[in-house]
């Protein structure tokens, strides 16, 4: 006699005694829980849950209620999405770990040979450009790097030396070995004037950002300390110097990023001299090029700090285009060098495809055969074989 499933009566206490089909797998199924559940529903036989006037009533687990192929596709899609999310999380974590623990401390020195001095110059001139140290008091690795940099005739530091106000003495001590044989110049940046504070990375994509309450930085203590060591503070100031027989007209602007610069001091007084302009931010580069300076050195952008393959920098925190935020660019007869810097904010100690860098610019007379010719493209003037890698 065939065994029948009797209906459960409302509050009657009667239950079926036949074997029940387990439609949901155990939790031990892991990532495949949803997929197995859907497939079991798809292959479960029709269950008789009641009789009414001799008609067989099928429950909602009938495999004919939804095509099994569709359920299989949904299950496979859920697996794909799950593994895709896991891959993105693991890859993202690996990139962050690399950016924090490897690249942010993977220093290098770049050497560029530039034939931009007057053709009648009889000798060359070396210029060491250091920027955006963002020094903290315990930054021993960066101090060792600075002590190992090549000697230069002129050294220029383009601001944001401090990563915290407590690092004033550490910065002054670390910069002593890099002073130039002829002259040493510096300008200050916003992180020297004001103590850094946490800021969302997305805020850099806004054209206008609100400036909240600020805490004074260590600029008032740092500037006199550097000047006592022989550094010259180019705070909207002009200087003239002769180095290796080359007459230099040097102008420095206070930080344009926080609108402290004064372009009135940048008007050329000696156009026959080699013009060198120094600023923290490259924002006034077009104006300085129009005034006739042959070389402009800046920092501030960190080279974008995060760069994507085939795209480059995503933001620059500056008015210049992203393609000009690192390395050499040409404005007519003027060369602009923007340093990617040696540090980052302590609140964002991360770099990606944008290694920290100090730069030695070897300036030679135009037409110097060892420099490749005057009409060389700016980027081609860099001798990549002279890049040296230094890990802290």
DRENDO-1510 file (C-alpha; in Angstrom, 1 decimal, always signed):
<recs>
REC; n; res; u; v; w
REC; 1; UNK; +0.0; +0.0; +0.0 .
REC; 2; UNK; +1.6; +3.3; -1.0 .
REC; 3; UNK; +2.6; +5.7; +1.8 .
REC; 4; UNK; +1.0; +9.0; +1.8 .
REC; 5; UNK; +1.9; +12.4; +3.3 .
REC; 6; UNK; -1.0; +13.7; +5.4 .
REC; 7; UNK; -1.5; +17.4; +5.7 .
REC; 8; UNK; -0.6; +19.2; +8.9 .
REC; 9; UNK; -3.9; +20.3; +10.4 .
REC; 10; UNK; -4.3; +23.8; +11.7 .
REC; 11; UNK; -3.4; +23.4; +15.4 .
REC; 12; UNK; -4.2; +19.7; +15.2 .
REC; 13; UNK; -0.8; +18.6; +16.2 .
REC; 14; UNK; -0.6; +16.1; +13.3 .
REC; 15; UNK; +2.7; +15.9; +11.4 .
REC; 16; UNK; +4.0; +13.8; +8.6 .
REC; 17; UNK; +6.1; +10.8; +9.5 .
REC; 18; UNK; +7.6; +10.2; +6.2 .
REC; 19; UNK; +11.3; +11.1; +5.4 .
REC; 20; UNK; +11.8; +14.8; +4.8 .
REC; 21; UNK; +14.1; +16.2; +2.2 .
REC; 22; UNK; +16.8; +18.5; +3.5 .
REC; 23; UNK; +16.5; +21.5; +1.2 .
REC; 24; UNK; +19.2; +23.7; +2.8 .
REC; 25; UNK; +22.8; +22.6; +3.3 .
REC; 26; UNK; +24.7; +23.0; +6.6 .
REC; 27; UNK; +26.6; +26.1; +7.4 .
REC; 28; UNK; +29.8; +24.2; +6.8 .
REC; 29; UNK; +29.2; +24.7; +3.1 .
REC; 30; UNK; +31.2; +28.0; +3.3 .
REC; 31; UNK; +31.3; +30.2; +0.2 .
REC; 32; UNK; +29.2; +27.6; -1.8 .
REC; 33; UNK; +26.2; +27.8; +0.6 .
REC; 34; UNK; +24.0; +29.8; -1.7 .
REC; 35; UNK; +25.0; +27.8; -4.8 .
REC; 36; UNK; +24.3; +24.4; -3.2 .
REC; 37; UNK; +20.9; +25.6; -1.9 .
REC; 38; UNK; +19.8; +26.8; -5.3 .
REC; 39; UNK; +20.9; +23.6; -7.0 .
REC; 40; UNK; +19.1; +21.4; -4.4 .
REC; 41; UNK; +15.9; +23.4; -5.0 .
REC; 42; UNK; +16.4; +22.9; -8.7 .
REC; 43; UNK; +16.5; +19.1; -8.5 .
REC; 44; UNK; +14.1; +18.4; -5.6 .
REC; 45; UNK; +11.1; +16.2; -6.6 .
REC; 46; UNK; +7.6; +17.6; -6.2 .
REC; 47; UNK; +6.3; +17.3; -2.7 .
REC; 48; UNK; +2.7; +16.5; -2.0 .
REC; 49; UNK; +1.6; +18.8; +0.7 .
REC; 50; UNK; -2.1; +18.2; +0.6 .
REC; 51; UNK; -5.1; +16.7; -1.2 .
REC; 52; UNK; -8.1; +18.7; -2.2 .
REC; 53; UNK; -11.0; +17.1; -4.0 .
REC; 54; UNK; -8.7; +14.4; -5.5 .
REC; 55; UNK; -6.4; +17.1; -7.0 .
REC; 56; UNK; -2.7; +16.9; -6.3 .
REC; 57; UNK; -1.5; +20.2; -5.0 .
REC; 58; UNK; +2.3; +20.8; -5.5 .
REC; 59; UNK; +4.3; +22.9; -3.1 .
REC; 60; UNK; +6.6; +25.8; -3.9 .
REC; 61; UNK; +9.6; +23.5; -4.1 .
REC; 62; UNK; +8.4; +21.9; -7.3 .
REC; 63; UNK; +11.3; +21.9; -9.7 .
REC; 64; UNK; +9.0; +23.0; -12.5 .
REC; 65; UNK; +8.3; +26.3; -10.7 .
REC; 66; UNK; +11.7; +27.7; -11.9 .
REC; 67; UNK; +14.0; +26.5; -14.7 .
REC; 68; UNK; +17.1; +24.6; -13.3 .
REC; 69; UNK; +19.4; +26.3; -15.9 .
REC; 70; UNK; +18.5; +29.7; -14.7 .
REC; 71; UNK; +19.2; +28.7; -11.0 .
REC; 72; UNK; +22.5; +27.2; -12.0 .
REC; 73; UNK; +23.5; +30.5; -13.8 .
REC; 74; UNK; +22.5; +32.5; -10.7 .
REC; 75; UNK; +24.6; +30.2; -8.5 .
REC; 76; UNK; +27.6; +30.5; -10.8 .
REC; 77; UNK; +27.2; +34.3; -10.9 .
REC; 78; UNK; +27.2; +34.5; -7.1 .
REC; 79; UNK; +30.4; +32.5; -7.0 .
REC; 80; UNK; +32.0; +34.8; -9.5 .
REC; 81; UNK; +31.0; +37.9; -7.6 .
REC; 82; UNK; +32.2; +36.5; -4.3 .
REC; 83; UNK; +35.6; +35.5; -5.6 .
REC; 84; UNK; +35.9; +38.8; -7.4 .
REC; 85; UNK; +35.3; +40.7; -4.2 .
REC; 86; UNK; +37.8; +38.6; -2.3 .
REC; 87; UNK; +40.4; +39.2; -5.0 .
REC; 88; UNK; +39.9; +42.9; -4.9 .
REC; 89; UNK; +40.2; +43.0; -1.1 .
REC; 90; UNK; +43.4; +40.9; -1.2 .
REC; 91; UNK; +45.0; +42.8; -4.0 .
REC; 92; UNK; +44.0; +46.1; -2.4 .
REC; 93; UNK; +45.5; +45.1; +0.9 .
REC; 94; UNK; +48.7; +44.0; -0.9 .
REC; 95; UNK; +49.0; +47.3; -2.7 .
REC; 96; UNK; +48.5; +49.3; +0.5 .
REC; 97; UNK; +51.1; +47.2; +2.3 .
REC; 98; UNK; +53.6; +47.7; -0.6 .
REC; 99; UNK; +52.9; +51.5; -0.7 .
REC; 100; UNK; +53.4; +51.9; +3.1 .
REC; 101; UNK; +56.2; +49.5; +3.9 .
REC; 102; UNK; +58.2; +49.4; +0.7 .
REC; 103; UNK; +57.8; +52.3; -1.8 .
REC; 104; UNK; +57.4; +55.1; +0.8 .
REC; 105; UNK; +60.9; +54.3; +2.0 .
REC; 106; UNK; +62.4; +53.2; -1.4 .
REC; 107; UNK; +64.5; +56.4; -2.0 .
REC; 108; UNK; +66.4; +57.1; -5.1 .
REC; 109; UNK; +68.6; +59.8; -6.6 .
REC; 110; UNK; +68.0; +61.1; -10.1 .
REC; 111; UNK; +70.6; +62.9; -12.1 .
REC; 112; UNK; +69.7; +65.1; -15.1 .
REC; 113; UNK; +72.2; +66.7; -17.4 .
REC; 114; UNK; +70.8; +70.0; -18.8 .
REC; 115; UNK; +72.7; +72.1; -21.4 .
REC; 116; UNK; +71.0; +75.4; -20.4 .
REC; 117; UNK; +73.8; +77.6; -19.3 .
REC; 118; UNK; +75.0; +80.4; -21.6 .
REC; 119; UNK; +77.1; +79.1; -24.4 .
REC; 120; UNK; +80.1; +81.1; -23.4 .
REC; 121; UNK; +80.2; +79.6; -20.0 .
REC; 122; UNK; +83.5; +77.8; -19.4 .
REC; 123; UNK; +82.4; +75.4; -16.6 .
REC; 124; UNK; +79.5; +73.4; -15.4 .
REC; 125; UNK; +77.3; +73.8; -12.3 .
REC; 126; UNK; +75.7; +71.2; -10.1 .
REC; 127; UNK; +72.4; +71.9; -8.3 .
REC; 128; UNK; +71.0; +69.5; -5.7 .
REC; 129; UNK; +67.2; +69.8; -5.4 .
REC; 130; UNK; +65.5; +68.4; -2.3 .
REC; 131; UNK; +61.9; +68.9; -1.4 .
REC; 132; UNK; +58.9; +67.8; +0.8 .
REC; 133; UNK; +60.9; +66.0; +3.5 .
REC; 134; UNK; +57.9; +65.9; +5.8 .
REC; 135; UNK; +60.4; +65.0; +8.6 .
REC; 136; UNK; +59.3; +63.6; +11.9 .
REC; 137; UNK; +61.5; +63.4; +14.9 .
REC; 138; UNK; +62.3; +59.7; +14.5 .
REC; 139; UNK; +63.0; +59.8; +10.8 .
REC; 140; UNK; +66.5; +58.2; +10.9 .
REC; 141; UNK; +66.3; +56.5; +7.5 .
REC; 142; UNK; +65.7; +59.8; +5.8 .
REC; 143; UNK; +68.5; +61.4; +7.7 .
REC; 144; UNK; +70.9; +58.7; +6.5 .
REC; 145; UNK; +69.8; +59.3; +2.9 .
REC; 146; UNK; +70.4; +63.0; +3.1 .
REC; 147; UNK; +73.9; +62.4; +4.5 .
REC; 148; UNK; +74.7; +60.1; +1.5 .
REC; 149; UNK; +73.6; +62.5; -1.2 .
REC; 150; UNK; +76.2; +63.8; -3.7 .
REC; 151; UNK; +77.9; +67.1; -3.0 .
REC; 152; UNK; +76.7; +70.1; -5.2 .
REC; 153; UNK; +77.7; +73.6; -5.9 .
REC; 154; UNK; +74.2; +74.9; -5.0 .
REC; 155; UNK; +71.6; +73.2; -2.9 .
REC; 156; UNK; +67.9; +74.2; -3.0 .
REC; 157; UNK; +65.2; +72.9; -0.6 .
REC; 158; UNK; +61.7; +73.7; -1.8 .
REC; 159; UNK; +59.6; +73.6; +1.4 .
REC; 160; UNK; +57.5; +71.3; +3.5 .
REC; 161; UNK; +60.5; +70.2; +5.5 .
REC; 162; UNK; +58.5; +69.5; +8.7 .
REC; 163; UNK; +56.2; +66.6; +9.1 .
REC; 164; UNK; +55.4; +67.7; +12.7 .
REC; 165; UNK; +56.5; +70.8; +14.7 .
REC; 166; UNK; +58.6; +68.6; +17.1 .
REC; 167; UNK; +61.0; +67.8; +14.2 .
REC; 168; UNK; +62.6; +71.2; +13.9 .
REC; 169; UNK; +66.0; +70.3; +15.4 .
REC; 170; UNK; +66.0; +66.9; +13.5 .
REC; 171; UNK; +65.5; +68.7; +10.2 .
REC; 172; UNK; +68.2; +71.3; +10.8 .
REC; 173; UNK; +70.6; +68.6; +11.8 .
REC; 174; UNK; +69.7; +66.3; +8.8 .
REC; 175; UNK; +70.2; +69.2; +6.3 .
REC; 176; UNK; +73.7; +70.2; +7.4 .
REC; 177; UNK; +75.5; +67.6; +5.2 .
REC; 178; UNK; +73.7; +68.7; +2.0 .
REC; 179; UNK; +74.6; +72.3; +2.1 .
REC; 180; UNK; +76.0; +73.6; -1.2 .
REC; 181; UNK; +79.7; +74.5; -1.7 .
REC; 182; UNK; +78.8; +77.9; -3.0 .
REC; 183; UNK; +75.2; +78.6; -1.9 .
REC; 184; UNK; +72.3; +77.0; +0.0 .
REC; 185; UNK; +68.8; +78.2; -0.4 .
REC; 186; UNK; +65.4; +77.3; +1.0 .
REC; 187; UNK; +61.8; +78.3; +1.0 .
REC; 188; UNK; +59.0; +77.3; +3.3 .
REC; 189; UNK; +55.8; +75.4; +2.6 .
REC; 190; UNK; +52.4; +75.2; +4.2 .
REC; 191; UNK; +53.4; +72.2; +6.4 .
REC; 192; UNK; +56.2; +74.3; +7.8 .
REC; 193; UNK; +53.9; +77.2; +8.6 .
REC; 194; UNK; +51.0; +75.0; +9.9 .
REC; 195; UNK; +51.1; +71.6; +11.7 .
REC; 196; UNK; +49.7; +68.9; +9.4 .
REC; 197; UNK; +46.3; +67.4; +10.2 .
REC; 198; UNK; +44.4; +64.4; +8.8 .
REC; 199; UNK; +42.6; +65.1; +5.5 .
REC; 200; UNK; +40.5; +62.8; +3.4 .
REC; 201; UNK; +42.2; +61.8; +0.1 .
REC; 202; UNK; +38.9; +62.6; -1.7 .
REC; 203; UNK; +39.2; +66.2; -0.6 .
REC; 204; UNK; +42.1; +66.7; -3.0 .
REC; 205; UNK; +39.6; +66.2; -5.9 .
REC; 206; UNK; +37.7; +69.3; -4.9 .
REC; 207; UNK; +38.6; +72.6; -6.6 .
REC; 208; UNK; +37.9; +74.5; -3.4 .
REC; 209; UNK; +38.5; +73.2; +0.1 .
REC; 210; UNK; +37.5; +74.8; +3.3 .
REC; 211; UNK; +40.4; +75.6; +5.6 .
REC; 212; UNK; +39.5; +74.6; +9.1 .
REC; 213; UNK; +41.2; +75.7; +12.2 .
REC; 214; UNK; +45.0; +75.5; +12.0 .
REC; 215; UNK; +47.8; +74.9; +14.5 .
REC; 216; UNK; +51.0; +76.9; +14.0 .
REC; 217; UNK; +53.9; +74.8; +12.8 .
REC; 218; UNK; +57.6; +75.1; +13.5 .
REC; 219; UNK; +58.5; +77.7; +10.8 .
REC; 220; UNK; +59.4; +80.4; +13.3 .
REC; 221; UNK; +62.0; +78.1; +15.0 .
REC; 222; UNK; +63.2; +76.4; +11.8 .
REC; 223; UNK; +64.0; +79.4; +9.6 .
REC; 224; UNK; +66.5; +81.0; +12.1 .
REC; 225; UNK; +68.1; +77.7; +12.8 .
REC; 226; UNK; +68.8; +77.0; +9.1 .
REC; 227; UNK; +70.0; +80.6; +8.6 .
REC; 228; UNK; +72.5; +80.1; +11.5 .
REC; 229; UNK; +73.8; +77.1; +9.5 .
REC; 230; UNK; +74.4; +79.3; +6.4 .
REC; 231; UNK; +71.2; +78.7; +4.5 .
REC; 232; UNK; +69.5; +81.7; +2.8 .
REC; 233; UNK; +65.8; +82.0; +3.2 .
REC; 234; UNK; +64.3; +83.1; -0.1 .
REC; 235; UNK; +61.1; +84.6; +1.3 .
REC; 236; UNK; +60.0; +86.8; -1.6 .
REC; 237; UNK; +63.6; +87.7; -2.0 .
REC; 238; UNK; +66.2; +88.1; -4.7 .
REC; 239; UNK; +69.9; +87.1; -4.6 .
REC; 240; UNK; +72.9; +87.3; -6.9 .
REC; 241; UNK; +75.8; +84.9; -6.7 .
REC; 242; UNK; +78.6; +83.7; -8.9 .
REC; 243; UNK; +79.3; +80.0; -8.9 .
REC; 244; UNK; +82.1; +78.3; -11.0 .
REC; 245; UNK; +82.2; +81.4; -13.1 .
REC; 246; UNK; +78.5; +81.4; -13.7 .
REC; 247; UNK; +76.5; +84.5; -12.7 .
REC; 248; UNK; +73.2; +83.6; -11.1 .
REC; 249; UNK; +70.1; +85.7; -10.5 .
REC; 250; UNK; +68.1; +83.8; -8.0 .
REC; 251; UNK; +64.6; +84.6; -6.8 .
REC; 252; UNK; +62.6; +82.8; -4.2 .
REC; 253; UNK; +58.8; +83.1; -3.6 .
REC; 254; UNK; +57.0; +82.4; -0.3 .
REC; 255; UNK; +54.5; +79.5; -0.6 .
REC; 256; UNK; +52.1; +80.2; -3.5 .
REC; 257; UNK; +49.8; +77.4; -2.3 .
REC; 258; UNK; +48.7; +79.5; +0.6 .
REC; 259; UNK; +49.0; +82.7; -1.4 .
REC; 260; UNK; +52.0; +84.1; +0.4 .
REC; 261; UNK; +54.1; +84.8; -2.8 .
REC; 262; UNK; +54.8; +88.2; -4.2 .
REC; 263; UNK; +55.6; +88.1; -7.9 .
REC; 264; UNK; +56.7; +91.8; -7.9 .
REC; 265; UNK; +60.1; +90.7; -6.6 .
REC; 266; UNK; +60.5; +88.3; -9.5 .
REC; 267; UNK; +61.0; +90.9; -12.2 .
REC; 268; UNK; +64.4; +90.3; -13.8 .
REC; 269; UNK; +67.1; +92.9; -13.0 .
REC; 270; UNK; +70.0; +91.2; -14.8 .
REC; 271; UNK; +68.7; +89.3; -17.9 .
REC; 272; UNK; +72.3; +88.5; -18.9 .
REC; 273; UNK; +72.7; +86.3; -15.8 .
REC; 274; UNK; +71.4; +82.8; -15.5 .
REC; 275; UNK; +67.9; +83.1; -13.9 .
REC; 276; UNK; +67.0; +80.5; -11.2 .
REC; 277; UNK; +63.5; +80.7; -9.6 .
REC; 278; UNK; +62.6; +78.8; -6.5 .
REC; 279; UNK; +59.1; +78.2; -5.1 .
REC; 280; UNK; +57.4; +75.5; -3.0 .
REC; 281; UNK; +54.4; +75.1; -5.4 .
REC; 282; UNK; +54.7; +75.2; -9.2 .
REC; 283; UNK; +51.5; +77.3; -9.5 .
REC; 284; UNK; +53.4; +80.5; -10.6 .
REC; 285; UNK; +55.6; +78.6; -13.1 .
REC; 286; UNK; +54.0; +80.2; -16.2 .
REC; 287; UNK; +54.5; +83.7; -14.9 .
REC; 288; UNK; +58.1; +83.0; -13.9 .
REC; 289; UNK; +58.8; +81.6; -17.3 .
REC; 290; UNK; +57.3; +84.7; -18.9 .
REC; 291; UNK; +59.7; +86.8; -16.8 .
REC; 292; UNK; +62.6; +85.1; -18.4 .
REC; 293; UNK; +64.0; +82.6; -15.8 .
REC; 294; UNK; +65.9; +79.7; -17.4 .
REC; 295; UNK; +65.2; +77.2; -14.6 .
REC; 296; UNK; +62.4; +76.9; -12.1 .
REC; 297; UNK; +62.5; +74.4; -9.2 .
REC; 298; UNK; +59.5; +73.5; -7.2 .
REC; 299; UNK; +58.0; +70.7; -5.1 .
REC; 300; UNK; +54.7; +70.4; -3.3 .
REC; 301; UNK; +52.9; +67.9; -5.6 .
REC; 302; UNK; +54.7; +64.7; -4.4 .
REC; 303; UNK; +54.5; +63.7; -8.1 .
REC; 304; UNK; +50.9; +62.9; -7.4 .
REC; 305; UNK; +52.0; +60.4; -4.7 .
REC; 306; UNK; +49.6; +57.8; -6.2 .
REC; 307; UNK; +50.0; +57.2; -9.9 .
REC; 308; UNK; +48.2; +54.7; -12.1 .
REC; 309; UNK; +49.6; +52.8; -15.0 .
REC; 310; UNK; +48.9; +54.6; -18.3 .
REC; 311; UNK; +47.2; +57.4; -16.4 .
REC; 312; UNK; +49.8; +58.9; -14.2 .
REC; 313; UNK; +48.9; +61.1; -11.3 .
REC; 314; UNK; +45.3; +61.4; -10.3 .
REC; 315; UNK; +45.7; +64.7; -8.4 .
REC; 316; UNK; +48.4; +67.3; -7.9 .
REC; 317; UNK; +47.0; +69.7; -5.2 .
REC; 318; UNK; +48.1; +72.4; -7.7 .
REC; 319; UNK; +46.8; +74.4; -10.6 .
REC; 320; UNK; +49.2; +72.7; -13.1 .
REC; 321; UNK; +48.1; +69.8; -15.2 .
REC; 322; UNK; +48.8; +66.3; -13.8 .
REC; 323; UNK; +51.2; +65.5; -16.6 .
REC; 324; UNK; +53.5; +68.3; -15.4 .
REC; 325; UNK; +53.5; +67.4; -11.7 .
REC; 326; UNK; +56.8; +65.5; -11.7 .
REC; 327; UNK; +60.2; +65.8; -13.4 .
REC; 328; UNK; +61.1; +68.1; -16.2 .
REC; 329; UNK; +58.8; +70.2; -18.4 .
REC; 330; UNK; +59.4; +73.0; -20.8 .
REC; 331; UNK; +57.8; +76.4; -21.0 .
REC; 332; UNK; +59.3; +78.0; -24.1 .
REC; 333; UNK; +63.0; +78.3; -23.3 .
REC; 334; UNK; +62.4; +77.7; -19.5 .
REC; 335; UNK; +62.8; +74.4; -17.9 .
REC; 336; UNK; +60.6; +73.5; -14.9 .
REC; 337; UNK; +61.7; +70.8; -12.5 .
REC; 338; UNK; +59.0; +69.5; -10.0 .
REC; 339; UNK; +60.4; +67.2; -7.4 .
REC; 340; UNK; +58.3; +64.2; -6.3 .
REC; 341; UNK; +59.8; +64.8; -2.8 .
REC; 342; UNK; +61.3; +62.5; -0.3 .
REC; 343; UNK; +58.4; +62.2; +2.2 .
REC; 344; UNK; +54.7; +62.1; +2.7 .
REC; 345; UNK; +52.3; +63.4; +5.4 .
REC; 346; UNK; +52.5; +61.2; +8.5 .
REC; 347; UNK; +48.7; +60.8; +8.1 .
REC; 348; UNK; +49.1; +59.4; +4.6 .
REC; 349; UNK; +52.4; +57.5; +4.6 .
REC; 350; UNK; +51.8; +55.8; +1.3 .
REC; 351; UNK; +53.2; +56.0; -2.3 .
REC; 352; UNK; +52.3; +54.0; -5.3 .
REC; 353; UNK; +54.3; +54.0; -8.6 .
REC; 354; UNK; +55.9; +57.3; -7.4 .
REC; 355; UNK; +59.1; +56.7; -5.5 .
REC; 356; UNK; +60.6; +59.3; -3.2 .
REC; 357; UNK; +63.4; +61.1; -4.9 .
REC; 358; UNK; +66.2; +63.7; -4.6 .
REC; 359; UNK; +67.5; +65.2; -7.8 .
REC; 360; UNK; +71.0; +66.4; -8.9 .
REC; 361; UNK; +70.8; +68.8; -11.9 .
REC; 362; UNK; +74.1; +69.0; -13.8 .
REC; 363; UNK; +73.9; +72.3; -15.7 .
REC; 364; UNK; +76.2; +72.6; -18.7 .
REC; 365; UNK; +76.7; +75.3; -21.4 .
REC; 366; UNK; +74.3; +75.0; -24.3 .
REC; 367; UNK; +75.7; +73.0; -27.2 .
REC; 368; UNK; +77.9; +70.9; -24.8 .
REC; 369; UNK; +78.5; +67.7; -26.8 .
REC; 370; UNK; +78.5; +65.6; -23.6 .
REC; 371; UNK; +74.9; +66.8; -22.8 .
REC; 372; UNK; +73.2; +65.8; -26.0 .
REC; 373; UNK; +72.5; +69.2; -27.6 .
REC; 374; UNK; +70.3; +72.1; -26.7 .
REC; 375; UNK; +67.2; +71.1; -28.6 .
REC; 376; UNK; +66.8; +67.9; -26.7 .
REC; 377; UNK; +63.4; +67.1; -25.2 .
REC; 378; UNK; +63.2; +67.8; -21.5 .
REC; 379; UNK; +62.6; +64.2; -20.5 .
REC; 380; UNK; +65.4; +62.9; -22.7 .
REC; 381; UNK; +68.0; +65.0; -20.9 .
REC; 382; UNK; +67.7; +62.7; -18.0 .
REC; 383; UNK; +70.3; +59.9; -17.9 .
REC; 384; UNK; +68.2; +57.0; -16.5 .
REC; 385; UNK; +71.4; +54.9; -16.0 .
REC; 386; UNK; +72.5; +57.4; -13.3 .
REC; 387; UNK; +69.5; +56.8; -11.1 .
REC; 388; UNK; +70.6; +55.1; -7.9 .
REC; 389; UNK; +68.4; +53.3; -5.5 .
REC; 390; UNK; +68.6; +53.6; -1.7 .
REC; 391; UNK; +66.5; +51.8; +0.8 .
REC; 392; UNK; +66.2; +53.1; +4.3 .
</recs>
